[in-house]
């Protein structure tokens, strides 16, 4: 099950400055996690971020993509690769040093924290680059705010039949944003709808739910 989360939101083409010159008409996100949970990386590191991760490879040319292509070739044939903004440096925050945000082109992806929530600045003012990882999807506006328990996101760690994804280590689903305060983890959304979980459980080599997105 998927739902429309944005209209003319994601960039299909960008200029040299990373500004959209052409957008996809519709952006969809799954309502639940995939039946199988996935690690972000096989080792406990966030270095290289989303761009260099094993999860991104799986979603764009590996196991996840191939499974979807086999199940629904018409859908995968219609998906438009879009540019996603993410800080892909990884690693712990250094006082006074901001992280670079760059664009990756993705067919399937998971959301950044900013694409879900309206802001992070009231909670993590030092990590301002998290606000540059895209824009909040229209579907979530007024429904997801900061680090609260947001009803619209609650329960998305489960599969469509309300079961626990196979191999899942705990009740989270992944976001593509690196945890800015350490070298080992990525942000995740908890089962209660809190999209700013950054506790040590979110190590990159632990398997959590994957809520995929794509554009047509």
Secondary structure as UniProt FT lines:
FT   STRAND          2..7
FT   STRAND          11..14
FT   TURN            16..17
FT   STRAND          20..23
FT   STRAND          26..30
FT   TURN            47..52
FT   HELIX           54..60
FT   HELIX           63..71
FT   HELIX           73..78
FT   STRAND          82..86
FT   TURN            95..96
FT   STRAND          102..106
FT   HELIX           113..116
FT   TURN            121..123
FT   TURN            125..126
FT   HELIX           128..132
FT   HELIX           138..140
FT   TURN            141..143
FT   TURN            146..147
FT   HELIX           151..153
FT   TURN            154..157
FT   TURN            160..161
FT   STRAND          172..178
FT   TURN            180..181
FT   STRAND          185..190
FT   TURN            191..192
FT   HELIX           200..202
FT   TURN            204..205
FT   STRAND          208..209
FT   STRAND          213..215
//
